[in-house]
Amino acid sequence: MNVNIRNIKEEDAGAFLELCLRLDRETEFMLLEPGERMITPEEQRQKITALLAADDSMIFVAEMDGQLVGYLGAYGSSYRRNRHSAYLVLGILQTYSGKGVGTALFTELHRWAEARNLHRLELTVMAHNAAAIALYKKTGFEIEGFKKDSIRLGDKFIDELYMAKLLA
């Protein structure tokens, strides 16, 4: 499968918003429920513009046949005490899951993080999301802890795992 991984651009705003809306509908592993994401394409463009103006954050998009099929967001901090770390959010359309898209996104993320001398990459994942946990472990992440009853999914509470990877 030939996937192109690149930094998001302002002109991706509409396609990125549609990707996120589709992920909201397609999987319960993302934070937002269907219909909960209330943002216009112009507001999305403004968020991308602000993100691109900062040196501590980036969204990497996975593109196939001119369509966005996944993304990996890295969100840093401007505070001195945690400037060395970034929080990650990953979303991949179900059709493309298990086909190397996630691995390709993490490869690009690692290049970006090392160029910025980041030391820590961190994320949370629902404890029953075995495919994501396997991807994170494959790319060097380790489980650091648990968030009990962190997510409410229908009438059930779901635990999340804290996972992180320390860079050189």
Protein Blocks (a to p, Z undefined) as FASTA:
>chain_A
ZZddddddfklmmmmmmmmmmmmmmpckbmbdghkaccdfklmmmmmmmmmmpmkbccdd
ddeehiafbdcdddddfbfklmmpccddddddfklgonlmmmmmmmmmmmmmmmnopabd
cddddfklmmlmmmmmmnopacfbdcehkbcghjaccdddddddddZZ
